[in-house]
Amino acid sequence: MYILLFIVVLVSITTILIMNQAQFGKAPSGERLKRIEHSSNFRNGQFQNLNFTPTFAEDVSKFEMIRDGIFKISKRKAPSVSLPSVKTNLFDLDPQKDLLVWFGHSSYFMQIDGKKILVDPVFSGSASPFSFMVKSFKGSDVYSPEEIPPIDYLIITHDHWDHLDYKTVVELKPKVGKIITGLGTAAHFEHWGFDPKSIVELDWNESSILESGFKITATPGRHFTGRTFKRNQTIWCSFVFQSPSKKIFIGGDSGYDTHFEKIGAEHGPFDLALLECGQYNKSWKYIHMMPEQTVQAAIDLKAKTMMPVHWAKFALSLHAWDEPIQRVTKEAHRLDVPIIHPMIGELVDLSNFGTQTEWWKGIN
């Protein structure tokens, strides 16, 4: 009896010590918590999706999920060789050009109308609180924080580990001008020593004029959040980023739903929509889109061009590493939806996308 009690106490103390480590961030409190509690999107103690969104599909049993997790993992879940990439010097870009560089998964850099924007950067080699877990694919870690120039706007769509990386943002801290994120997430940044005055924290459908000609609006997604056991204390967002010459949809993570059509009607058309297309599974079909739905979302948004992200860096589902891009390009071509799919590190001219190569072909 005493041994069992000792083990329970030891496990409890260890858990508390681990969860108090800096990378787990901080729960909202004080005035921020009051603002959250007054949000129309916060009910029953947590943020809610617009429509009913179970974490797991109703028609999938726990037995099926366990079985699939053991027996249906693709043997090609990760590439067997190092992924190809291009190394672009981000300090030496033509300031007159509108450009994009993808870092794999949902991390990318944009230069638009002279402003430098960084979205969901993960440069630590892991999408986890611990560096030995959820490792990145070989060849996908081409850039480090030292190779990122001063950033005008750091945009964080939500606080999951594969979008908000503690090690990366702390190393980027001296380079960041403004942080734009969803309601509640600023608690993490303040805990990590960022100046609260540098943070723009938005609820869905709230906008901020960043400076003359630059506006950002937080829009809904269909997902969830959390860096600890307690979920949905911060909101998950997509963003409409508008500059003097461009309108970009920054999708974050989202299952397919009616919000895409509404955003397209209210804010479209978009010059470019960056939309997730990986880490899906029938068991969690409500919180991550199937690739074919990604194309439909681009249509709903009235996007002139789409770019699939959330693939080619981490294996967070059971499918083959290149299945998302194969399926999404096939559907985009079938429906005649313009699509770009640059190699990691490749410089993309946002005013002239040029010819796209299917660089993933031939990689096992």
Secondary structure by P-SEA (a helix, b strand, c coil): caaaaaaaaaaaaaaaaaaacccccccccaaaaaaaaacccccccccccccccccccccccaaaaaaaaccccccccccccbbbbbbbccccccccccccccccccccccccccbbbbccccccccccccccccccccccccccccccccccbbbbcccccccccaaaaaaacccccbbbbccccaaaaaaaccccccbbbbcccccccccccbbbbbbbbccccccccccccccccccccccccbbbbbcccccccaaaaaaaacccccccccccccccccccccccccaaaaaaaaaaacccbbbbcccccccccccccaaaaaaaaaaaaaaccbbbbbcccccccccccccccccccccc
